[in-house]
């Protein structure tokens, strides 16, 4: 007898567990069957999402995709709001005047647990790229701009809710879904809302994608900051009267060199000068110079330390007549691993084993920061990242894809986690 595809992995997992003497719970076959049923619908949702260009500054595209997502959540019985976060924005040097809307959907249940699922709908891509790179499927890979980062997250959440609805499961107290459109520009508009709601929920699961190389959850992500230096001097002829000028390039070079040793490998703190510019002509003493540094931290407290160090160093000038201005921007906090998040991840690992698959979970920081860090900023509740599909090629120009075979196990995991949390089966 040929087994249905969605049960094939279970049999393998059960046989392996028995062979090696490892105890493994049997899968919930009803949830597994529904996960298999949702797979083609999820792929269709992915096609719809990827077929809308939604760069972080493309307000027309962001409105279109936000309305599509809102309609899907309304159809699933959610109370849906489209929130304009512009007025509440944290203004950074590259923050656009107007920011794309946030989709917030809420379902009220019969229980007490408050659970939040988050993902983002914006991408890093420019308008016009879709025509050359439409959605396509090749073998086990579904390709498209933003499909891994993070339209798969939106799709997984949408079809997790659909799966729960098919089960008629309502044992949570509140199920909140938040989809923002400004993550790729450091979430200037949505960060305050994400932080506030994170503090109001018992659990937050974030749906950035996992890697194709490592099927795992993330308990920690890097914090990102930037340092901007602007030096104002005075122009003068470099040949006939250099002494009448104030060389902004000399002062900038001094500042960069005296702040080249602020990284601290022992704590994972990194500060690296990455861009600079000065002058306009070879024969003119430069009247202006600027530079920027990239800062990464693993602990929120390290922001205070590095910012204070920069403020102290910048006071030591080479040329007193030059005007030096420094700006330290905290673009994104780090997500720090906690006992609560470790417990949540451990439970997820046990659920994943039911599907005959191993799920990694650790606090190794790789890549950029995510919105999970904002959700965790003012709460002791568990916040865990990378509940999304396995994918590859985020921010690349021609190779972004997700693994289709990761859809069923990740849907199964998402639904089971909501159910087990609602029923108080997850200790934290």
N, C-alpha and C positions, 0 to 999 in steps of 0.2 A: 504494500500500500504506500502510495506517495504521500508524504506529509505536506500539509499546507506550509507555504514558505515562512510564515510568521512563527511557526512552531519548530522549524528546523534548528534554529540556534538554541532553543530551549533543550532539545533532546541532546544536542552535542554537549551543552553545558552540564546537563544532569549526568550524562555518561562520564564526562571528565571528572566531575565532582565525586562520583561513586568510585571511579577508578583510583583516584588519588586519596580517597578517604576524607574528602572535604565535605562538610555539611553545607548544603545549599537549599534554600527554600524553593518550593515549586513556584512557577510563574502564575500570575492571575490570568488565566486564558481568555477571560472576557475582555480585560483591558488590552491584552496583546492582540486579540482579534480586531478590536476597535482601532488600535494604533495602525495595524495593517490596512484597515479600511480608510483611514484618514490620509494615508501616504499619497495617493494620487491627487487628492484634494489639496494637500499641502504643496505639492509640486505646481499645481495650477495657481495657487496663491503666490508662490514664488515668482512664477512667470508674470503675474499681474504687477507685483511690486517692483520687479526688476525692469519692467517695461515703462516705468515712470521715472524719469530723471529727477533726482532729488538731492542735488548738491546743497551743502549747508547754507549757501547764499542765494539759492534759487527759490525765491518765495512762491512763485507760480507752481513749480513742481512740488514743493513741500505742501502747499495747500491741496493739491490734487491727491497726493498719496495719503495725507492726513484724513481727507474725506473718505477715501477708499477704506482705510483701516477703521475709521469711526463707524462706517456703514456695516462692516463685518461684525464689529462688537455689538452694535445695536441689534443685528439679526440674531445674535446669540443671547439676547436678553439683558445686555449690560446697560447700566445708566452711563451715558457717554457725554463727556464735556470736551470741547475744543478750547484750549487755554492759550491766550496770547501772552507769552512771558516777557515781552519787550520791556515793559515798565519796571520790572523787577530785576533787570539784567545787571550782572557784575561786569563793569566795563573794563576791557583790556585793550591793548593797542590795536588789535585786529578784529575787535567785536563789531559786527555790522550794525547799522542804525536800527534796522528792524529784524526780528528773529522769528523763525518758523514756529508754528503752533505745536503745542503738546497735546497728545490724545490721552485722556484719562478715562478709563472705563471701570465701573464698579459693579460687583455682584454681591448681594446680601444673602447670607445663608442662615442655617439654623443653629450653628455652633458659636464658638467664642474666638477662635484663632483668626488673627488678621495676617493675611499673606499677600505680599506684593511681588509681581513679576515685571521686570523692566527690560527694555531693548530700545534701539534707536533706528529711525527711518532715513536719516541723512547720510550722504556719501561724500567722498572727497573729489568726485569726478566733475568735469566741466560739461556744460550744456553742449549737445551735439555728438557726444561719444557713443550714445546708444545706437545710432544708425549703423555704426560699424561693428558693434558688439551686442547684438540682441541676445535674449535668453536662448540657450540651446542645451540639449542633453546629448552627451557622448558617453556611452557605457555607463559607468557608475558615477559619473560626474555631471552636475548641473551647473552651467556657466552663466555668468552675468555680472554686470557692474554693481558692486555693493551686495552681491548675493551672500558672501561670507560675513561681511562687515557692513550692515548687520541685518539685512533683510530676512535672512534665515531666522534670526531671533524673533522678529515680528511674526513670521509664519509659524514657528514652533509654538509660540504663546497662543496665537489665534486658534490653532488646531488642538492644543491642549485643552483650551476652554470648550471647544466643540466636543472633544472626547468626554470631558466631565459632564457636559450637557446630555450627551447620549447615554451616559450612565445614570443620569438624573441625580448626580452627586451634589449635595448642597450643605454638607456638614461643616464647612468653614463658617466663620463669623462674617468676615469681609474678604473678598478676593479683589484686589486692585491690580489693574494693568496700567502701566505708564510707558508711553512711547514718545520720545522727544525727537526734535529735528535739528538739534544744535550740538550733538556729541562730538562731531569731528572738529569743532572750533572751541573745544573745552567747555561746552555746556554753560555759556554765560547766562542764558535766560532760564534754563530749567534746573540749575544746580540747587537753588534755594528750595524749590518745590520737592526735588528728590530727597534732599537732606531732611526736610520737615516730615515728609511721608515715611521716610526710612525710620524715623524716631517713633512713628505712630503704629508701626507694624511689628508683629512677632517674628517674622522671617522675611528676608528679601532674597529672591533668586534672580540673578542677572543673566541674560541670554546672549552675551557675546559668544562667538563660536569657539570650539576647541580646535586644536591643530590636527592635521591629517597624520602627523607623526606621533602625537601623544593624545590619546583619548582620555582627557582628564579635566578635572575642575581646578579652578584657581582660588586659593585662599588669601592671596596677597597680590597687589599690583603696585607699580611705581607711582610716586607722586611727581608731578611735573611743575617746574617753575621756570621763569626766565629773568635774566638781568639785562637791562638796557642802559647803556652809558652814552650820554651825549655831551660832547665837549665843545665849547664855544671859545674861539680865540680871536685873532685879528689878522686880516690879510695884509700882505705887503709884498713888494717886489723881491723875489728870492735872490736876484743878482745884485741889485743896487742898494737895497735897504732892508735886508732880512732882520736886522736888529729892531726895526720899527714894528715888526709883526709879533704876534703871539701864536706860536705853532701848536695848533690843536692836535696834530698828529703825534708830536712828541709827548704831549700830556696823555693822550689816549694810549699810546704804547706803554708809557710808565704804568698806567692804571691796570692794563691787561697783564703786564709782567708781574706786578706786585699781587695780583689775584690769581696767579696760575697754579697755586699749590693748595687750594681750599678743598679739593676732593678728599674724602676720607674712606679709603677702601674697607676699613674695619667695620664701618657702619653702613656701607653701601651708598653713601652720599657722593654724588658726582657733580662737579661744576666744570664745564668746558666752554671756553670762548670759541664761537663757531663762525661768526660773521663780523666784518668791519668794513668801513669805507671812510675816505677822507679826501679833501682837496678837489680842485677842479682843473687846474693847469700845472704843468711841471714847473713853471717859473713863478709860481705864486705860493707864498707861505700859506698853508691851509688855515682857514678861519673856522672850519667846522669838521668834526670827526665823530664817528659813532661806532659802537660795537654791541654785539649781543652774545649772551652766554646761555647755554642750556643747563638746567639744574634738575637732578633726579634725587629723590629721597625715598627711604623705605619706612620712615616713621614721621608722623605729623610733627612731633617735637623738633625734628631736625630742621624744619623750615625756620623756626625762630633762631636757631644757632647759626645757620648759614647767612640769613639776612642780616643779623647783627655783625657778623664778621665782615660782610661786604660793606656795611655802613661805616665800620671803623676804618677799613683799609682805604676807602675812597676819600677820606679826609686828608690823607697824606699825598699832597700834590707835588709834582716836579716843578711846575710853573705856576706860582701863586696868582698871576694875572689871568689865567685861564678860568673859565666857569665850567664846573663839572656837575652834571645832573645825573643821578642814578635812580632807576625805577626797578623795584623787585616785584614781580607779579606771581602770585600763587595760582597757577593755571588749573591745577588738579591735585587734590590730596592723595596720599597713598592709601591703599586698602591694606590694613594690617590683620594678620591671622589672629583669631581668638579661639578660646576653648569652645565657645558656642558654635563658631563656624566649622571647627574641626569635627564636632559631634554631628552637625548637619551633613557634612561631606561624608562622614563615615556611614551614616544611614543610607545615603545615596549609593555608596559603593555596594552595600548589601543588596539594595534593590536591583542594581545593574547586574549583579551576579545571577539573579533570577533569569536574566536574558542570556545567560551563558557568556557574559562579557566582563572584562576587568575594567574598572574605572579608576584612573589615577586621581590623586588629590594631594597637593602640596603647597608650600608657601614660597616656592622659588619664583622670583620676580623676573618676568621676561616681557619684552615689548613695552608698549605704552600703557598709560593709565586708562581707567574706565569709570563709568558712572557709578559702579558699585561702591567706589570710595566715597562718593557724596552720600549715598544711602547709609553708609556705616559711620558717618562722621559724628553723629550725635545719638548713638544707640549702642547698647550692649547686646542687642539681639543678633543672631547669626545673619551674615551677608556673605553669599558665596557666588563666585563668577564662573562663567563658561558652561552654562547649562545648554547652550545651543549646539547646533550640528558641527561635525568636523568639517573644516574647510581649509582653503589655501589661497594665497595671493591677495590678501587685503591690501588696498592702496596701490596695487599694480595696474598696469595699463592693459594687459591682455590675457591674464591667466587666472582670474578669480573664480573659484568654484567651491561647491560643497559636495560631500560624499552622500549619494542617495541612500546607501545602505546604513547610514547613521540615523535616518529619519525614524524608523520604528523603535529602536532602542531608546532614543532620546525622548520621543513622545511617551513611551511607556514610563520612563524615569520621571518625566515632568508630572504626569498624571498621578503616579503612585506617591510622589513626594507631597503634592498638594493634599492627597487623601490621608496619608500617614500623619502629616503635620496637623491637619484638621482634627484627627482622632487622638492626638496627644501621644503618638507612638515615637516621636523624635525627642530624645533627651537633649536639653541644652540649658 
